[in-house]
Amino acid sequence: MSYTVNTLRTMTRSCEMMRDRVKSVVFKPEDRKVLDLTFGPTAAAELVGRTPEALAKAEKEGRLSPPKQLGNGRRYYTLEDLTKIREALHIRPAKRQMKMLLW
């Protein structure tokens, strides 16, 4: 089967148009990408430098809002929740100091 240059150009344009249509549907410019991570109470507490009991106490006292819950009752926190916890408890993450190694 032989194709003329014009036929190949037409096929190329058609493919490019289809590619652009697919991109416009799949990669909508107004869509926002998010990092959807969740953490259980133990992991969340470790990440903010507190114990799970300390977080539960702060929630009970009303200093923190209660965590979200799954249908099975398991509690979890999002990255946004961890930021709010740090702000509410005045936790300032510090850079870890590197220990100098002596050789």
N, C-alpha and C positions, 0 to 999 in steps of 0.2 A: 504494500500500500504506500503510495507516495503522496506527500503533502506539498502544497505550494507555500511560499513564504507568507502570503496573505492568510491562508488557512491557519498556519501556525501562529501568526499574530492574533488572529481572532480567538483561537483557543487559549492563548496566553492571557489576553484581556479578560476572557470569560473566567478563567481560573483566578486571576487577580481580584476580580469583582466578587467572586464567591468567597475567597479568602477574607476580603474586607468585610463582607456581610457576617461571616462567622465570627470574626474578631469583634465586631460591634455588638454581637449578642453575648459572647462569652466574656469579653473584657470591657464591660461597660465603664466608661470613664468616671461616672458618678459613684460607682461602687467603692466601698472602702474595705481594704484588707485589714483583718484583725487577727491577733494572736489569741486564740481561744484556749487558754490553759486554765485548769482548775486544780485546787489543792485541798486535801483533807485538812482537818484541824491540826494534826501533828506537823505536817509539812508546812502549813501556813505559819504556825507558831515558830517553827525553826527559822523560817525565812525572815521573820520580823524580829527575831532575837528574844522571844518570850516562850513560856510554856503553854501548852494547850489549856491548862487550868487557869492561867493568868488571863488568857483571852476569854474563856468562859465566864470568869469573874467580872471582867470589864463589860461583857455583854449583859450579864445579870444586873449590874449596877447602872446600866443605861449609857455608859460611856461609848460603847460600840453597838452598832445595830446587829441583830442576829444574822448569822450566815444563811445563805440560800440552802434549800433542801431538795434532794431528789425525791422521787415518788416513794422510794423505799425508806425514807427518813434520814438518809446519810447527809451530813452537812458538808458544805464545800465553800471555798472562797475563790474569787477570781483575782487577777492581777490588780484590777481596779480596787477591789476590797482590801488587798494588802496595802495599797497606797493610802487608803482611808484609815486603816488601822494605824499605820505609822504616824499619820497626821494627828489622829485623835489621841494617841498615847505619847506624842512628842518624841518619836524615835527617829534619830538621825543616823542613817547608815554611815558607818565610818569605813574608810579604806583600811584594809588589813595591812599591818606593817609586815614587811618582809624581813625575815631573819637573815642576817648575813652569814654566809657559809664560810668557814675558815678552812682553807686547804692546807 
